[in-house]
Amino acid sequence: MARQKTTTEQKPLTTAQQLGSLIKSARDIMRKDKGLNGDLDRLPMLTWVMFLKFLDDSEKVDSAARSTNLPSTRRIAGGIGPQRKMVSPATN
C-alpha cells in the first residue's frame, strides 16, 4: 500500500512575525555590505530605509483613498481639488 503524504498546514504569520522576518532579511543583506561595519553603521541605515518604505506605502494608501472619495470632476494629477488657472498679478 502506498503511504499517504500528510500535509502540514502552516499558519499565516502575524504582523509582528512578518516584520521580524523582514528586518532579519534586511540585516542579513546589510551584513554582506563591505562598507557597513557593525550594528552602529547598519541601524541608522535600516531605520532610514524602513521610514522611506512606510512613507511610500502610506502615500499609496492615501492617494488610493483620495482618488476613490473624490468625484471624477475634482480628480487632478498631483493634488486634491478643482483645477485652477494660475493668474499672474496685473503689472502697471
C-alpha positions as MATLAB code, in Angstrom:
seq = 'MARQKTTTEQKPLTTAQQLGSLIKSARDIMRKDKGLNGDLDRLPMLTWVMFLKFLDDSEKVDSAARSTNLPSTRRIAGGIGPQRKMVSPATN';
ca = [
       0.000    0.000    0.000;
       1.205    3.478   -0.822;
       1.814    5.770    2.062;
      -0.262    8.924    2.032;
       1.570   12.186    2.313;
       0.496   14.269    5.231;
       0.327   17.932    4.508;
       1.302   20.210    7.289;
      -0.650   23.405    7.109;
       1.415   26.376    8.073;
      -0.382   29.102    9.922;
      -0.106   32.552    8.372;
       2.453   34.775   10.013;
       1.283   37.513   12.316;
       2.181   41.109   11.599;
       4.929   41.041   14.220;
       6.380   37.864   12.724;
       6.273   39.329    9.209;
       8.015   42.488   10.401;
      10.628   40.464   12.277;
      11.269   38.344    9.195;
      11.587   41.443    7.012;
      14.048   43.094    9.398;
      16.098   39.903    9.694;
      16.395   39.545    5.930;
      17.359   43.223    5.576;
      20.022   42.857    8.287;
      21.381   39.728    6.590;
      21.687   41.626    3.306;
      23.320   44.602    5.030;
      25.863   42.338    6.763;
      27.215   41.386    3.336;
      27.968   45.041    2.526;
      31.671   45.737    2.990;
      31.093   49.433    3.744;
      28.974   48.820    6.833;
      30.906   47.706    9.903;
      28.788   46.595   12.819;
      25.346   47.436   14.075;
      26.265   51.086   14.685;
      26.552   51.543   10.924;
      23.634   49.326    9.967;
      20.998   50.560   12.415;
      20.668   54.148   11.098;
      20.633   52.839    7.523;
      17.973   50.253    8.342;
      15.877   52.851   10.170;
      16.054   55.235    7.219;
      15.120   52.524    4.700;
      12.170   51.438    6.845;
      10.997   55.043    7.208;
      11.102   55.561    3.435;
       9.240   52.292    2.838;
       6.498   53.145    5.336;
       6.193   56.670    3.909;
       5.876   55.282    0.387;
       3.224   52.779    1.478;
       1.229   55.432    3.347;
       1.323   57.740    0.315;
      -0.001   54.923   -1.875;
      -2.835   54.279    0.568;
      -3.633   57.998    0.833;
      -3.634   58.513   -2.923;
      -5.878   55.490   -3.424;
      -8.287   56.781   -0.771;
      -8.286   60.269   -2.275;
      -8.907   59.052   -5.810;
     -11.900   56.934   -4.782;
     -13.501   59.528   -2.490;
     -13.498   62.443   -4.911;
     -15.938   62.877   -7.760;
     -14.317   62.448  -11.150;
     -14.584   66.194  -11.892;
     -12.408   67.011   -8.885;
      -9.639   64.485   -9.522;
      -6.444   66.042  -10.768;
      -2.920   64.771  -11.009;
      -0.687   65.982   -8.219;
      -3.240   67.071   -5.648;
      -6.787   67.389   -4.402;
      -9.319   69.924   -5.513;
     -10.628   71.545   -8.646;
      -8.213   72.678  -11.294;
      -7.467   76.366  -11.133;
      -5.736   78.535  -13.653;
      -2.720   80.458  -12.470;
      -3.412   84.161  -12.824;
      -0.461   86.462  -12.720;
      -0.939   89.816  -10.971;
      -1.581   92.734  -13.290;
       1.506   94.785  -13.974;
       1.246   98.552  -14.390;
];
